[in-house]
Amino acid sequence: MKFRPFVVLLFALAAGMSAAACGSKSPTAPLGVSTISVTGTIPAVGVTSQFDALATLASGGTEDVTASAAWSSSDTTIATVSSTGVVTAIGSGQAVITASFSGVSGTDAITVP
């Protein structure tokens, strides 16, 4: 039986892509997210602090989705938050930091001293 080089190459590429996908653990894929937990240390005015978003999956496991979440602050005169979850305290008062991922949101209410 003679195989054509193109068929062999196509089969090898398909097998390699399949193996790579099986070992992938990308937090951007739908994960069946049940809840998002947002945690971080409240910074003083003029200081930054990294906040984290942890997704609890329907399967019972957890996944750090900090880098993939959409972040927001309820009051940007009190605190701003970057796309990676870095919170900067702008002024004294209360704000709610929100992380959203896969259609689910979690919050952390903070009071900047």
C-alpha positions, 0 to 999 in steps of 0.5 A: 500500500502506497501513501501519498505524502499529502495524506500522511502530512494531513493525518500528522497535522490532525493528530498533533492538533488533537493532542494539543487540544486535549492537553489545553487548559485555557480559561477562555473556553466555556467552563460551566462557571457557577460562581466568581470569587473576587479577592484582594487587599484594599490599597491606600489612596495612591497605591495599587493592589492586585485583585484575583478572580477565581471561578468555581466550575459546575464540576466542582473544580476551580480556575483562576480567571484573573487575566481573562475576566472583564474588570470594573469599578462601581465608582472610579473616583474611589478606585479604578481597576485595570483589565488585569485586576490591578486596583488603584485607590483614587480617593477615600470611600466605598466602591465595588470591584467586579470581575465577569467571566463566561456570563458570571460576575463576582464582586468585592465591596471595598472601603478605601481609608 
